[in-house]
Amino acid sequence: MKKRLIAVFLVMSFVICAALAGCGGGESENGGDTTTGAADGTEAHGGSGSYDPTEKVKLTVGLPQNANVTSYTDNAFTKYLEENANVELEFVYFPSGSDDYIRKLTLMAAAGDEMPDVLLGFSGLSVNARNEFGDDGYFIDLTDLVENYAPNYKAALEKLDQHTKERIESRLLSETGKIYAMPEMFALTVWDDLQDILFINQTWLDTLGLKAPTTPDELYEVLKAFRDKDPNGNGLADEIPLFGRTVLNNNITSWIINSYVYLNDTYELNVTDGKLWSPFVTDEYRQALIFLNKLCREGLLSDLSFSAGAAEMKAMVTPGTGVAQVGIWAGHPSVYADHTSPILKEYAPYAGLGDSTGKGGYIVIEPQQLYFPVMITADCDHPEAAMRFIDLFYLDETASRQRHGEKGVDWVEENGQLAVGGEGYIKVVNANAFFKGNSTWCANMGGIMTAQNYLAILNPNGQAAEIANTLHKRTYEEIMTKIVKPAEVCEDMIYTAEQYEQRVQYLTPLRSFALEQRNLFILGTLDPNDDTQWNNYLAELDHIGLQEYIALMQNVYDNQ
């Protein structure tokens, strides 16, 4: 085992940093912000010149274990990788949660335990921590290996537009100029990039002779009609006018707030004429909270939105009774609804509210998802073979198998149209391959996913296809193509290690407090109409360090 260079106290600081970043959900959860670290140099691994690609090599692969995978060894995706990379894989399982697998990794480093040759799927590891691990000798520099043994990766990059290529390449390097991880990129412009996806019950609107609301006042009247006029026709007052969840990046309340002022819960700050500012302290934000408080107080916004989990929400959106209960809801149908339920045929994509203040009218869309979850550790005796194995993930066929399962069994090649427009070639035979079984690893581990190698063509037959056509194609046509972002946004920035640590120090308590207070104002525990309570809220934000945080981020923004 190679000599460990990192001190135990420094290793344990990674756990704290990763946990804070995980709570924040910005830097590594969606890949939007990246960080460059700084430390002394380490040995570069470019191959000894003795690598024989015809010789089968055994590699240990560490990955977060997914409980939905029946078997990783007796697995169609594993067999495909072994055969095409000429390797034998042995798995080292880590916990599935990002905080937990980062904790295990850092404890292994602190104890001097031997690490797996390759780490896959570690997207929760912050870029700062990744570079610290690399600079301290745990991950090897991949620069020469990429140059000599990654033709698929380089070819995949060339298929991307120049901005996307530059975004990936600029975020690969540490401050010392080394590459410690390979990217996983979702180079798609699809509805999954929407921060909040909303659907409105078109059947209820038609029954009541209403149109989809476009202003807060219109929304209020439609929600009252949903509550009072029995649109589902079962004679019971069981309708839930508005329902969603209120967790970060899937928050029904932020959708309404965006009618009043632009709010991206991932990045927190807005920018106008180069100057950063917080939407959390504006009069427009307060107006939104007053409106949301009114909806909640009158039973129009379900208070279950503040407590329901995914399973509970799915049962409410697509109940087994066959009668719709929810008027407007927010969430991904594959997660928060039974996407095969005929109830979903009642719903239409809902772009939502326009600008009600002169500073709003936005639908938040995230930057393309970018992660760096793949590393080769210093304990790997065959780095060339490891890179050839990693490089296989950048083939189109591997991306398709990773997502859809075994070719010829779970999906077949067939030309057709994609829901987001354009040509595709993947026709799904078994739609559940990614979610459970032994056809895939039930998770994305690496590679560059494009519309062509990742998305399936629309199946023209059957009820499930009809639902997919409504929820996917119409969402793209009616929402994605109409999105207008502010002229300037404060997102997707690069930090030094020091800036990143300072950001976490300020951001974690600020974000936690702001979201907590938002919920309390909406639920009525606090009164957004009360000047004293509102001013106390503003004062506490400043006490926690809002102005210092804005100053820090202004410096980062100015140096991009």
Secondary structure, DSSP 8 states (H G I E B T S, - for coil): -----S-HHHHHHHHHHHHHHHHHTSTTTSS-SEEE-------B----S---TTS-EEEEEEEE--TTBS-SSS-HHHHHHHHHHTEEEEEEEE-SSHHHHHHHHHHHHHHT----SEE-S-TTS-HHHHHHHHHTTSB-B-HHHHHHH-HHHHHHHHTS-HHHHHHHHHHHB-TTS-B--EEEEE---SGGGBSS-EEEEHHHHHHHT-----SHHHHHHHHHHHHHS-TT-SSSS--EEEE--EETTEEHHHHHHTTTS---TTT--EEETTEEE-GGGSHHHHHHHHHHHHHHHTTSB-GGGGT--HHHHHHHHS-TTSS--EEEEES-HHHHS-TT-GGGGGEEE------SSSS-----B----EEEEEEEBTT-S-HHHHHHHHHGGGSHHHHHHHHH-SBTTTEEEEEEEBTTSSEEEEEES-TTTTTSBSSS-SS--SEEE-HHHHS-B---SSHHHHHHIIIIIHHHHHTGGG----SSB--S-EEEHHHHHHHHHHHHHHHHHHHHHHHHHHHTSS-TT-HHHHHHHHHHHHHHTHHHHHHHHHHHHHT-
